[in-house]
Amino acid sequence: MTWQPEVDEIERRRAIAREMGGEEAVARHHERGELTLRERLDGLLDDGSYREYGVLSGSTEYSEEGELTGFTPSNAIVAIGKLGGRDIVVGGEDATIRGGASDG
């Protein structure tokens, strides 16, 4: 028995979540001279210390066969890292996903 299909599915969902609101939404954000929340948090924290939690949170849709057909990642991002060598927790809501509206 192998867990590879499940591991692959987790990685697929992580990749979708990292796309945030999608390529077009991120491009519009960048065109306005704004960074995504992940970019801002990564820039705030000491180099190499950014570690995100809950990246797989969001809303899912499934077919009648139980196959994942849609995944909208949560706009809430929480990370731990170091700031000036001190451990901190940071978070916020990314505006590329549903305009930054809070999740229910």
N, CA, C and O atoms as a GROMACS GRO file, in nm:
protein
  416
    1MET      N    1   0.084  -0.118   0.000
    1MET     CA    2   0.000   0.000   0.000
    1MET      C    3   0.089   0.124   0.000
    1MET      O    4   0.193   0.129   0.066
    2THR      N    5   0.044   0.223  -0.075
    2THR     CA    6   0.118   0.349  -0.082
    2THR      C    7   0.025   0.466  -0.055
    2THR      O    8  -0.093   0.463  -0.088
    3TRP      N    9   0.080   0.568   0.006
    3TRP     CA   10   0.005   0.690   0.033
    3TRP      C   11   0.030   0.796  -0.074
    3TRP      O   12  -0.014   0.910  -0.060
    4GLN      N   13   0.101   0.760  -0.179
    4GLN     CA   14   0.140   0.858  -0.279
    4GLN      C   15   0.022   0.934  -0.340
    4GLN      O   16   0.033   1.055  -0.359
    5PRO      N   17  -0.091   0.869  -0.372
    5PRO     CA   18  -0.204   0.948  -0.426
    5PRO      C   19  -0.252   1.055  -0.328
    5PRO      O   20  -0.286   1.166  -0.371
    6GLU      N   21  -0.255   1.025  -0.200
    6GLU     CA   22  -0.298   1.124  -0.101
    6GLU      C   23  -0.195   1.236  -0.088
    6GLU      O   24  -0.231   1.353  -0.077
    7VAL      N   25  -0.068   1.200  -0.088
    7VAL     CA   26   0.039   1.301  -0.082
    7VAL      C   27   0.031   1.392  -0.204
    7VAL      O   28   0.044   1.514  -0.192
    8ASP      N   29   0.010   1.333  -0.321
    8ASP     CA   30  -0.002   1.413  -0.443
    8ASP      C   31  -0.121   1.508  -0.436
    8ASP      O   32  -0.112   1.622  -0.481
    9GLU      N   33  -0.232   1.461  -0.380
    9GLU     CA   34  -0.351   1.546  -0.367
    9GLU      C   35  -0.325   1.663  -0.272
    9GLU      O   36  -0.369   1.775  -0.299
   10ILE      N   37  -0.256   1.638  -0.164
   10ILE     CA   38  -0.222   1.746  -0.071
   10ILE      C   39  -0.134   1.850  -0.140
   10ILE      O   40  -0.156   1.970  -0.126
   11GLU      N   41  -0.036   1.803  -0.215
   11GLU     CA   42   0.052   1.896  -0.287
   11GLU      C   43  -0.024   1.975  -0.392
   11GLU      O   44   0.004   2.093  -0.414
   12ARG      N   45  -0.121   1.910  -0.459
   12ARG     CA   46  -0.203   1.980  -0.559
   12ARG      C   47  -0.283   2.091  -0.492
   12ARG      O   48  -0.292   2.202  -0.546
   13ARG      N   49  -0.342   2.062  -0.377
   13ARG     CA   50  -0.420   2.163  -0.307
   13ARG      C   51  -0.332   2.276  -0.255
   13ARG      O   52  -0.373   2.392  -0.256
   14ARG      N   53  -0.212   2.244  -0.211
   14ARG     CA   54  -0.119   2.350  -0.166
   14ARG      C   55  -0.084   2.442  -0.283
   14ARG      O   56  -0.077   2.563  -0.267
   15ALA      N   57  -0.062   2.383  -0.400
   15ALA     CA   58  -0.030   2.463  -0.519
   15ALA      C   59  -0.145   2.556  -0.554
   15ALA      O   60  -0.122   2.673  -0.588
   16ILE      N   61  -0.269   2.507  -0.547
   16ILE     CA   62  -0.386   2.590  -0.573
   16ILE      C   63  -0.392   2.703  -0.472
   16ILE      O   64  -0.416   2.818  -0.508
   17ALA      N   65  -0.372   2.672  -0.345
   17ALA     CA   66  -0.379   2.774  -0.240
   17ALA      C   67  -0.273   2.881  -0.260
   17ALA      O   68  -0.299   2.999  -0.235
   18ARG      N   69  -0.155   2.843  -0.304
   18ARG     CA   70  -0.047   2.941  -0.323
   18ARG      C   71  -0.077   3.036  -0.439
   18ARG      O   72  -0.018   3.143  -0.449
   19GLU      N   73  -0.169   2.996  -0.527
   19GLU     CA   74  -0.209   3.083  -0.638
   19GLU      C   75  -0.300   3.195  -0.590
   19GLU      O   76  -0.330   3.288  -0.666
   20MET      N   77  -0.343   3.187  -0.465
   20MET     CA   78  -0.431   3.284  -0.401
   20MET      C   79  -0.555   3.306  -0.488
   20MET      O   80  -0.624   3.209  -0.520
   21GLY      N   81  -0.585   3.428  -0.526
   21GLY     CA   82  -0.704   3.456  -0.606
   21GLY      C   83  -0.687   3.428  -0.753
   21GLY      O   84  -0.776   3.457  -0.833
   22GLY      N   85  -0.575   3.371  -0.792
   22GLY     CA   86  -0.550   3.339  -0.932
   22GLY      C   87  -0.452   3.435  -0.995
   22GLY      O   88  -0.425   3.544  -0.943
   23GLU      N   89  -0.401   3.394  -1.108
   23GLU     CA   90  -0.298   3.470  -1.180
   23GLU      C   91  -0.344   3.612  -1.213
   23GLU      O   92  -0.268   3.708  -1.196
   24GLU      N   93  -0.468   3.626  -1.260
   24GLU     CA   94  -0.518   3.759  -1.298
   24GLU      C   95  -0.532   3.850  -1.176
   24GLU      O   96  -0.496   3.968  -1.183
   25ALA      N   97  -0.584   3.798  -1.066
   25ALA     CA   98  -0.603   3.880  -0.946
   25ALA      C   99  -0.468   3.925  -0.891
   25ALA      O  100  -0.454   4.040  -0.848
   26VAL      N  101  -0.371   3.837  -0.891
   26VAL     CA  102  -0.237   3.873  -0.842
   26VAL      C  103  -0.175   3.976  -0.935
   26VAL      O  104  -0.111   4.071  -0.889
   27ALA      N  105  -0.192   3.959  -1.067
   27ALA     CA  106  -0.137   4.055  -1.164
   27ALA      C  107  -0.199   4.193  -1.144
   27ALA      O  108  -0.128   4.293  -1.148
   28ARG      N  109  -0.331   4.201  -1.124
   28ARG     CA  110  -0.397   4.330  -1.099
   28ARG      C  111  -0.341   4.395  -0.973
   28ARG      O  112  -0.318   4.516  -0.968
   29HIS      N  113  -0.320   4.314  -0.873
   29HIS     CA  114  -0.264   4.363  -0.746
   29HIS      C  115  -0.125   4.422  -0.771
   29HIS      O  116  -0.095   4.532  -0.724
   30HIS      N  117  -0.041   4.349  -0.843
   30HIS     CA  118   0.095   4.396  -0.872
   30HIS      C  119   0.093   4.521  -0.961
   30HIS      O  120   0.176   4.610  -0.944
   31GLU      N  121  -0.002   4.528  -1.055
   31GLU     CA  122  -0.012   4.646  -1.143
   31GLU      C  123  -0.040   4.774  -1.063
   31GLU      O  124   0.001   4.882  -1.104
   32ARG      N  125  -0.108   4.760  -0.951
   32ARG     CA  126  -0.135   4.874  -0.863
   32ARG      C  127  -0.016   4.904  -0.771
   32ARG      O  128  -0.023   4.994  -0.687
   33GLY      N  129   0.091   4.828  -0.787
   33GLY     CA  130   0.209   4.849  -0.704
   33GLY      C  131   0.198   4.786  -0.567
   33GLY      O  132   0.273   4.821  -0.476
   34GLU      N  133   0.105   4.693  -0.550
   34GLU     CA  134   0.083   4.628  -0.421
   34GLU      C  135   0.140   4.488  -0.420
   34GLU      O  136   0.146   4.421  -0.524
   35LEU      N  137   0.182   4.443  -0.303
   35LEU     CA  138   0.228   4.307  -0.284
   35LEU      C  139   0.114   4.223  -0.229
   35LEU      O  140   0.023   4.275  -0.163
   36THR      N  141   0.119   4.094  -0.255
   36THR     CA  142   0.022   4.004  -0.192
   36THR      C  143   0.058   3.994  -0.045
   36THR      O  144   0.168   4.031  -0.004
   37LEU      N  145  -0.035   3.944   0.033
   37LEU     CA  146  -0.007   3.930   0.176
   37LEU      C  147   0.111   3.836   0.200
   37LEU      O  148   0.195   3.865   0.285
   38ARG      N  149   0.119   3.726   0.128
   38ARG     CA  150   0.233   3.636   0.145
   38ARG      C  151   0.365   3.708   0.116
   38ARG      O  152   0.463   3.690   0.188
   39GLU      N  153   0.367   3.788   0.012
   39GLU     CA  154   0.489   3.863  -0.021
   39GLU      C  155   0.524   3.962   0.090
   39GLU      O  156   0.641   3.978   0.124
   40ARG      N  157   0.423   4.028   0.145
   40ARG     CA  158   0.449   4.125   0.254
   40ARG      C  159   0.499   4.056   0.380
   40ARG      O  160   0.593   4.102   0.443
   41LEU      N  161   0.434   3.943   0.416
   41LEU     CA  162   0.477   3.872   0.536
   41LEU      C  163   0.618   3.817   0.519
   41LEU      O  164   0.700   3.825   0.611
   42ASP      N  165   0.646   3.761   0.403
   42ASP     CA  166   0.779   3.705   0.377
   42ASP      C  167   0.885   3.816   0.383
   42ASP      O  168   0.995   3.793   0.433
   43GLY      N  169   0.852   3.934   0.334
   43GLY     CA  170   0.946   4.046   0.338
   43GLY      C  171   0.964   4.103   0.478
   43GLY      O  172   1.070   4.156   0.510
   44LEU      N  173   0.861   4.093   0.560
   44LEU     CA  174   0.868   4.144   0.697
   44LEU      C  175   0.957   4.058   0.785
   44LEU      O  176   1.036   4.110   0.864
   45LEU      N  177   0.944   3.928   0.770
   45LEU     CA  178   1.015   3.836   0.859
   45LEU      C  179   1.160   3.818   0.819
   45LEU      O  180   1.197   3.840   0.704
   46ASP      N  181   1.241   3.778   0.914
   46ASP     CA  182   1.382   3.751   0.887
   46ASP      C  183   1.394   3.648   0.775
   46ASP      O  184   1.310   3.558   0.763
   47ASP      N  185   1.498   3.662   0.694
   47ASP     CA  186   1.520   3.572   0.580
   47ASP      C  187   1.511   3.426   0.621
   47ASP      O  188   1.575   3.382   0.717
   48GLY      N  189   1.431   3.351   0.546
   48GLY     CA  190   1.422   3.207   0.565
   48GLY      C  191   1.339   3.162   0.683
   48GLY      O  192   1.330   3.042   0.709
   49SER      N  193   1.276   3.256   0.756
   49SER     CA  194   1.203   3.214   0.876
   49SER      C  195   1.052   3.202   0.854
   49SER      O  196   0.982   3.150   0.941
   50TYR      N  197   1.000   3.249   0.741
   50TYR     CA  198   0.856   3.245   0.713
   50TYR      C  199   0.807   3.101   0.707
   50TYR      O  200   0.861   3.020   0.632
   51ARG      N  201   0.706   3.070   0.787
   51ARG     CA  202   0.647   2.937   0.786
   51ARG      C  203   0.496   2.952   0.803
   51ARG      O  204   0.448   2.994   0.908
   52GLU      N  205   0.424   2.918   0.698
   52GLU     CA  206   0.280   2.940   0.696
   52GLU      C  207   0.204   2.821   0.754
   52GLU      O  208   0.244   2.706   0.738
   53TYR      N  209   0.093   2.852   0.820
   53TYR     CA  210   0.005   2.750   0.876
   53TYR      C  211  -0.134   2.765   0.816
   53TYR      O  212  -0.180   2.876   0.790
   54GLY      N  213  -0.200   2.654   0.794
   54GLY     CA  214  -0.338   2.655   0.745
   54GLY      C  215  -0.352   2.679   0.597
   54GLY      O  216  -0.458   2.720   0.550
   55VAL      N  217  -0.245   2.654   0.520
   55VAL     CA  218  -0.249   2.681   0.377
   55VAL      C  219  -0.360   2.601   0.307
   55VAL      O  220  -0.406   2.642   0.201
   56LEU      N  221  -0.401   2.489   0.363
   56LEU     CA  222  -0.506   2.407   0.302
   56LEU      C  223  -0.646   2.446   0.346
   56LEU      O  224  -0.743   2.379   0.308
   57SER      N  225  -0.660   2.551   0.425
   57SER     CA  226  -0.793   2.596   0.466
   57SER      C  227  -0.864   2.660   0.348
   57SER      O  228  -0.803   2.731   0.268
   58GLY      N  229  -0.992   2.636   0.340
   58GLY     CA  230  -1.070   2.697   0.233
   58GLY      C  231  -1.199   2.621   0.210
   58GLY      O  232  -1.238   2.536   0.288
   59SER      N  233  -1.264   2.655   0.099
   59SER     CA  234  -1.390   2.591   0.062
   59SER      C  235  -1.367   2.494  -0.053
   59SER      O  236  -1.298   2.526  -0.150
   60THR      N  237  -1.424   2.376  -0.041
   60THR     CA  238  -1.408   2.274  -0.145
   60THR      C  239  -1.541   2.237  -0.207
   60THR      O  240  -1.647   2.253  -0.147
   61GLU      N  241  -1.533   2.187  -0.330
   61GLU     CA  242  -1.649   2.134  -0.400
   61GLU      C  243  -1.610   1.997  -0.454
   61GLU      O  244  -1.497   1.977  -0.499
   62TYR      N  245  -1.704   1.902  -0.447
   62TYR     CA  246  -1.677   1.766  -0.491
   62TYR      C  247  -1.783   1.720  -0.590
   62TYR      O  248  -1.898   1.763  -0.584
   63SER      N  249  -1.743   1.631  -0.680
   63SER     CA  250  -1.837   1.568  -0.772
   63SER      C  251  -1.914   1.460  -0.698
   63SER      O  252  -1.882   1.428  -0.583
   64GLU      N  253  -2.015   1.403  -0.762
   64GLU     CA  254  -2.091   1.294  -0.701
   64GLU      C  255  -2.003   1.172  -0.674
   64GLU      O  256  -2.034   1.091  -0.588
   65GLU      N  257  -1.892   1.160  -0.748
   65GLU     CA  258  -1.799   1.048  -0.729
   65GLU      C  259  -1.699   1.075  -0.617
   65GLU      O  260  -1.615   0.991  -0.587
   66GLY      N  261  -1.708   1.193  -0.556
   66GLY     CA  262  -1.617   1.226  -0.448
   66GLY      C  263  -1.486   1.288  -0.492
   66GLY      O  264  -1.394   1.303  -0.411
   67GLU      N  265  -1.475   1.325  -0.620
   67GLU     CA  266  -1.354   1.388  -0.671
   67GLU      C  267  -1.359   1.539  -0.647
   67GLU      O  268  -1.464   1.602  -0.663
   68LEU      N  269  -1.248   1.595  -0.608
   68LEU     CA  270  -1.239   1.739  -0.588
   68LEU      C  271  -1.257   1.810  -0.721
   68LEU      O  272  -1.184   1.783  -0.816
   69THR      N  273  -1.355   1.900  -0.730
   69THR     CA  274  -1.378   1.975  -0.854
   69THR      C  275  -1.347   2.124  -0.837
   69THR      O  276  -1.331   2.195  -0.936
   70GLY      N  277  -1.340   2.170  -0.714
   70GLY     CA  278  -1.310   2.311  -0.691
   70GLY      C  279  -1.254   2.334  -0.553
   70GLY      O  280  -1.292   2.268  -0.457
   71PHE      N  281  -1.164   2.430  -0.544
   71PHE     CA  282  -1.105   2.466  -0.415
   71PHE      C  283  -1.078   2.616  -0.416
   71PHE      O  284  -1.002   2.665  -0.500
   72THR      N  285  -1.140   2.687  -0.324
   72THR     CA  286  -1.113   2.829  -0.306
   72THR      C  287  -1.039   2.843  -0.174
   72THR      O  288  -1.096   2.818  -0.068
   73PRO      N  289  -0.912   2.884  -0.179
   73PRO     CA  290  -0.835   2.894  -0.055
   73PRO      C  291  -0.889   3.006   0.034
   73PRO      O  292  -0.948   3.102  -0.014
   74SER      N  293  -0.868   2.990   0.162
   74SER     CA  294  -0.903   3.094   0.257
   74SER      C  295  -0.816   3.216   0.231
   74SER      O  296  -0.699   3.202   0.194
   75ASN      N  297  -0.873   3.334   0.250
   75ASN     CA  298  -0.791   3.453   0.233
   75ASN      C  299  -0.712   3.486   0.359
   75ASN      O  300  -0.626   3.574   0.358
   76ALA      N  301  -0.742   3.416   0.469
   76ALA     CA  302  -0.670   3.438   0.594
   76ALA      C  303  -0.537   3.362   0.590
   76ALA      O  304  -0.534   3.242   0.564
   77ILE      N  305  -0.430   3.432   0.615
   77ILE     CA  306  -0.297   3.373   0.615
   77ILE      C  307  -0.234   3.397   0.751
   77ILE      O  308  -0.230   3.509   0.801
   78VAL      N  309  -0.184   3.290   0.811
   78VAL     CA  310  -0.117   3.297   0.941
   78VAL      C  311   0.019   3.233   0.926
   78VAL      O  312   0.032   3.125   0.868
   79ALA      N  313   0.121   3.300   0.977
   79ALA     CA  314   0.256   3.248   0.966
   79ALA      C  315   0.331   3.274   1.096
   79ALA      O  316   0.298   3.364   1.173
   80ILE      N  317   0.432   3.192   1.118
   80ILE     CA  318   0.527   3.219   1.226
   80ILE      C  319   0.661   3.246   1.161
   80ILE      O  320   0.687   3.204   1.048
   81GLY      N  321   0.743   3.314   1.232
   81GLY     CA  322   0.876   3.344   1.182
   81GLY      C  323   0.952   3.422   1.286
   81GLY      O  324   0.914   3.428   1.403
   82LYS      N  325   1.058   3.482   1.242
   82LYS     CA  326   1.140   3.564   1.331
   82LYS      C  327   1.145   3.706   1.278
   82LYS      O  328   1.153   3.730   1.157
   83LEU      N  329   1.141   3.798   1.370
   83LEU     CA  330   1.156   3.940   1.337
   83LEU      C  331   1.263   3.994   1.431
   83LEU      O  332   1.243   4.003   1.552
   84GLY      N  333   1.376   4.030   1.374
   84GLY     CA  334   1.488   4.073   1.456
   84GLY      C  335   1.537   3.963   1.547
   84GLY      O  336   1.588   3.989   1.656
   85GLY      N  337   1.522   3.837   1.500
   85GLY     CA  338   1.567   3.722   1.578
   85GLY      C  339   1.468   3.672   1.681
   85GLY      O  340   1.493   3.570   1.746
   86ARG      N  341   1.356   3.741   1.697
   86ARG     CA  342   1.255   3.699   1.795
   86ARG      C  343   1.140   3.626   1.725
   86ARG      O  344   1.099   3.666   1.616
   87ASP      N  345   1.090   3.521   1.788
   87ASP     CA  346   0.976   3.446   1.733
   87ASP      C  347   0.850   3.530   1.741
   87ASP      O  348   0.818   3.589   1.844
   88ILE      N  349   0.776   3.535   1.627
   88ILE     CA  350   0.648   3.606   1.626
   88ILE      C  351   0.547   3.528   1.542
   88ILE      O  352   0.583   3.441   1.464
   89VAL      N  353   0.420   3.562   1.562
   89VAL     CA  354   0.311   3.511   1.481
   89VAL      C  355   0.250   3.631   1.409
   89VAL      O  356   0.222   3.733   1.473
   90VAL      N  357   0.230   3.620   1.278
   90VAL     CA  358   0.173   3.728   1.199
   90VAL      C  359   0.061   3.673   1.113
   90VAL      O  360   0.056   3.553   1.086
   91GLY      N  361  -0.027   3.760   1.070
   91GLY     CA  362  -0.135   3.715   0.984
   91GLY      C  363  -0.210   3.831   0.924
   91GLY      O  364  -0.184   3.948   0.956
   92GLY      N  365  -0.300   3.798   0.837
   92GLY     CA  366  -0.383   3.898   0.772
   92GLY      C  367  -0.472   3.831   0.670
   92GLY      O  368  -0.480   3.709   0.662
   93GLU      N  369  -0.540   3.914   0.592
   93GLU     CA  370  -0.630   3.865   0.489
   93GLU      C  371  -0.582   3.916   0.354
   93GLU      O  372  -0.561   4.035   0.336
   94ASP      N  373  -0.565   3.823   0.260
   94ASP     CA  374  -0.513   3.858   0.129
   94ASP      C  375  -0.624   3.913   0.040
   94ASP      O  376  -0.730   3.850   0.026
   95ALA      N  377  -0.601   4.028  -0.020
   95ALA     CA  378  -0.702   4.096  -0.102
   95ALA      C  379  -0.721   4.033  -0.239
   95ALA      O  380  -0.815   4.069  -0.309
   96THR      N  381  -0.635   3.939  -0.280
   96THR     CA  382  -0.653   3.877  -0.412
   96THR      C  383  -0.760   3.769  -0.410
   96THR      O  384  -0.803   3.723  -0.515
   97ILE      N  385  -0.805   3.729  -0.291
   97ILE     CA  386  -0.908   3.627  -0.276
   97ILE      C  387  -1.034   3.696  -0.225
   97ILE      O  388  -1.037   3.744  -0.111
   98ARG      N  389  -1.136   3.702  -0.306
   98ARG     CA  390  -1.264   3.765  -0.269
   98ARG      C  391  -1.245   3.906  -0.219
   98ARG      O  392  -1.320   3.952  -0.132
   99GLY      N  393  -1.149   3.976  -0.271
   99GLY     CA  394  -1.125   4.115  -0.232
   99GLY      C  395  -1.086   4.135  -0.088
   99GLY      O  396  -1.095   4.246  -0.036
  100GLY      N  397  -1.041   4.027  -0.023
  100GLY     CA  398  -0.999   4.035   0.117
  100GLY      C  399  -1.112   4.020   0.216
  100GLY      O  400  -1.092   4.036   0.336
  101ALA      N  401  -1.235   3.990   0.165
  101ALA     CA  402  -1.350   3.975   0.256
  101ALA      C  403  -1.325   3.857   0.348
  101ALA      O  404  -1.273   3.754   0.306
  102SER      N  405  -1.361   3.872   0.473
  102SER     CA  406  -1.337   3.768   0.573
  102SER      C  407  -1.413   3.640   0.539
  102SER      O  408  -1.523   3.643   0.484
  103ASP      N  409  -1.352   3.527   0.573
  103ASP     CA  410  -1.418   3.399   0.557
  103ASP      C  411  -1.523   3.384   0.664
  103ASP      O  412  -1.512   3.440   0.774
  104GLY      N  413  -1.627   3.307   0.630
  104GLY     CA  414  -1.734   3.282   0.726
  104GLY      C  415  -1.693   3.180   0.829
  104GLY      O  416  -1.772   3.147   0.918
   0.00000   0.00000   0.00000
